[in-house]
Amino acid sequence: MKTIQELYHLQNSLSQIFDRIGITQEIREELSLDELSPHEQDQLTLLIEKFEFTLDEILHNPNIIEEVFDQRLLIRLGNYWYCQDDFSQALEYYDLSNLVEENEWAYFNTARILQIQEELGTAFEKYDQAIKLKPDFPLALRHQAEILNRQGDFEAALMKLKKSQQLNPNDPETNKLLADYHIEHGEKEKALVHLRAIHHRDPDVMEKIKDLEGKESLLNRIIGRFRKK
């Protein structure tokens, strides 16, 4: 009983620190642990060490796993290790989280690591598992589109991107990918629709719009001259 009480206390302490520095269930690439003071970093390291020691004591009794573990915290611990570039530890925490209760972010984050490691087929399947739990999951759909694009299945990738964009119309990355697809297929007007939707978020997109509009204007002038003849 004492071990379980310790685990509750450790999970609460870890949650408070993760709340402060912004470790959520979603992987944040820009996350930095530098926000913590040296003392706080030492405290976090000690809490994680204690948690893993207590974890080892409890795992021999699978009957109480669902009762004692904060499933979302396990995902956040996985994200902590992801930030530390320890993908092996991160994957173990995502797996443990799904053992307690399946969660779309545990599957999604697992897929992100597998995609980075070029295990594209398995990553695609993990994204599928995330989507089954959360059908309106534009991020998972977008990453599946990236995988399909890498594999040369451009039409299937386009369908995934369209669905992702319907769910989140203003997502910059989805709109950029859609614009790239249309540019490659000579569909500049369609590309411009997606770029204009997000230009206020990215100065580079504005430059791309100007470039496309310039080319379009030149083509229109040439077409006009031929029509006059």
N, C-alpha and C positions, 0 to 999 in steps of 0.2 A: 504493500500500500504506500509505503514511504517513497518508493521508486516512482510510482505513478504521480504522486503529488509533486515530486521534484520535476518530472517531465512537464506537467502543467505549468509550473513556475518558469521553467526554461523557455517553453514555447511562448509564453506571454512576454518575457523579457526580449526574446529575439524579434517578436512581432513589433514591439515598440521601436527597436532600433531600425528595423526594415522600413517601418512607416516613416521614420524621420529621413532616411536617405533615399526613399523612393523605390525600394525593391518590391515590385508587385508580382502578380502571376504572369504578367507579360514581360518577355525579355526586352530590356532597353539597352540598345547598343551604346548609347552615350552615357550610361550610368558610370559614376566614378565613386569609389570609396574614399577619395581624398577629402570629402566633406567631413569625415570623422577625424577627431583629434587623435593623436597617438594613443592617448589613454583609452578612448572609445574603441579604437581598432583592437587594442589589446583585450579589452572587455569582450568585444564581439568574438574574437578568436577563442577566448576562454569559454564563452557560452556555447559555441559550436562544438568545442571539444567535449564539454560536459554533456551536451545533448547527444552526441554520437556515442559516448560511453553509456549513458542511460538507455539509449536506443538499443544498444547491443544486449543489455540486460533484459529488455522487454520482448525482443523479437522471438525469443524461444517460446513465447506463449501467443500464437497467432489469434487465439480466440478474443483477445482484448485489444487487438490492433485498431479496429474501427472505433473503439470507445475512447482511446486515449490520444490518438494523433490528430492534430489539426492538419487536415489534408491540404488546405491552401498554403499553410506555412511550409509544408514539404516542397511544394512547387517553388516557393520563394527561396528556400534553401538551395534548390537546384539552380535557380537563377543567380544566386550568390556565387556558386562554383563556376557557373558559366562566365560570369564577370572575371573570375580568376583564371579563365582559360583551362579549367580542369573539367573537361567534357565528360570524362568517365564518372566522376563524382556526381555531376549534374544529372546524368542519365539515370544513375542509381536512385536519386531522390525522386525523379519523375516517375520511375517505375514503382517506387514505394507509394507515392501519392495515388497512382492508379490502383494499387492493391487495396488501399483504404476505400477509395471510391473513384470511379473513372471521372476524368475531368478533361475538358477540351484543351485547356492550356497545357496540361501535362503532355498530351499527345502532340500539340502544336510545337511546343518547345523541344520535344524529342525530335520531331521532324526537322526543325531548324538546324539542330546539330548534325543530323544525318545528311542534310542537304549540303552543309558546309564540308562535310567529310566525303562528299561526292557519292554517297550511297543513295542515289536518286530514286530508285524503285521503291526501296523501303521507306524513304522519306515521304514519297507520294502516298503510300498506304497509311502512314501515320497521320498525314493531313486528312485523309479520308475518314479516319476514326474520329478526328476532331470535328469534322463537318457533320458526321452522323450525330454527335452529341449537340452540336450547335449549327444547324443548317444555315443560319444567317451569319456566316463567319467569313467576311470578305478577305481578311488577311490570309487565311488558309487557301482560299480559292486563288488569290494572286500568286502565292508561292507555288501552287500546283501549276499555274500557267507558266511560270518561269521554268519549271522542270520540263513541261511539255515542249516549250520553246527550245530548250537545250537539246531535247531528243528529236527535234525536227518536225514535231506534230503541230504545225502552226495554226491550223484551223481549230483543233481542240483547245489550244492555248487561247485563241481568240474568244471562244465560247466561255471559258473560265473567266477571262478578263471582263467580258461584258456583264457576266453575272455579278462579279465582284464590284464593278462600277455601279451597277444598279443598287446594290446594298449600301455603298458608300461613294456617292457621286463625286465628292471633292477630294478623294484620296490622291495625293500627288503621284505616288509611284505607279498606281494603276493607270492613271491618265497618261503618264509618260510612256508606259509600255504600249498602251493603245495607240498613242500618237506615232510611236516608232513603227508599229505594225502598218499603219496606214501610209506612212511615208515610204516604207519599203515597197508598198504595193501601188505607189503613185497616186494615192488618194489624199491630196494635200488639204482639201477642204475639211474632210473628216478629221485629219490630224490637228488642224487648227482649232476645231471645236474643243478637243480635249486639252490642248495647250492653253487656250484662252480661259478655261475653267480654273486653272491653277496658277496662272502667270503672276498673280499678286503674292504668291508664296515663294517664288524662286526667280531671281533676276536672270539666271541663265535661260529659263524658259521664255522670258520676254525677248531675249536675243534670238532664240530659235524661231519665235513667231515672226519677228521682223525679217529674218532671213527667208522664211517661207512666203511671207506676204510680198517680199521683193521679187522673188522668183516668179510668183504667181502674176504679179503685175507685169513683168517682162513678157511672160508667155501670152498674157492677154493683149499686149501691144502688138506682138508678132502676129497673133491670130487676127487681130483687127486689121492689120495691113494686108493680109492675104484676102480677107473678106472684101476690102475696098477694091482689090484688083478684080 
